[in-house]
């Protein structure tokens, strides 16, 4: 038996209730989420570059 099977599965976070937020709060929330998307995109690019470099280094042939 794998110990990971004993751990509870992580549930995806529930969407926030935005109904009580002001326009300014919503705009700030969007700006923060867009910044997080850019940060994640940069992390993806860095990982892809590392993988490409490793693939070239370990290329067989």
Secondary structure per residue as TSV (DSSP state, phi and psi in degrees):
chain	resnum	aa	ss	phi	psi
A	1	X	-	360.0	133.8
A	2	X	-	-83.7	136.3
A	3	X	G	-64.9	-25.4
A	4	X	G	-63.3	-27.0
A	5	X	G	-66.9	-22.5
A	6	X	G	-84.5	-20.3
A	7	X	S	-76.8	139.7
A	8	X	-	-67.0	143.4
A	9	X	-	-72.8	139.2
A	10	X	-	-77.2	127.8
A	11	X	-	-84.3	142.4
A	12	X	-	-64.2	145.5
A	13	X	-	-64.3	145.9
A	14	X	-	-78.3	145.3
A	15	X	-	-60.3	146.6
A	16	X	-	-73.6	147.5
A	17	X	-	-81.1	108.6
A	18	X	-	-95.6	1.5
A	19	X	T	-64.3	-29.5
A	20	X	T	-95.0	3.2
A	21	X	-	-82.9	146.1
A	22	X	-	-78.5	166.6
A	23	X	H	-59.8	-42.3
A	24	X	H	-63.5	-41.7
A	25	X	H	-63.4	-42.0
A	26	X	H	-64.4	-41.1
A	27	X	H	-64.5	-40.9
A	28	X	H	-65.4	-39.3
A	29	X	H	-63.1	-44.1
A	30	X	H	-62.1	-44.4
A	31	X	H	-60.6	-41.0
A	32	X	H	-66.1	-41.1
A	33	X	H	-67.9	-38.3
A	34	X	H	-65.0	-38.3
A	35	X	H	-64.5	-39.0
A	36	X	H	-67.1	-37.8
A	37	X	H	-63.3	-43.6
A	38	X	H	-61.8	-41.3
A	39	X	H	-63.2	-42.6
A	40	X	H	-66.0	-38.9
A	41	X	H	-62.7	-40.2
A	42	X	H	-64.8	-38.4
A	43	X	H	-65.1	-39.2
A	44	X	H	-63.3	-46.7
A	45	X	H	-59.7	-42.2
A	46	X	H	-63.5	-42.4
A	47	X	H	-67.0	-38.0
A	48	X	H	-66.0	-38.7
A	49	X	H	-65.8	-41.2
A	50	X	H	-62.6	-41.9
A	51	X	H	-65.7	-41.4
A	52	X	H	-63.4	-40.8
A	53	X	H	-65.2	-41.9
A	54	X	H	-65.8	-40.1
A	55	X	H	-61.8	-39.6
A	56	X	H	-68.2	-39.9
A	57	X	H	-66.5	-40.6
A	58	X	T	-99.7	13.1
A	59	X	-	-60.7	130.3
A	60	X	-	-89.5	142.7
A	61	X	-	137.9	360.0
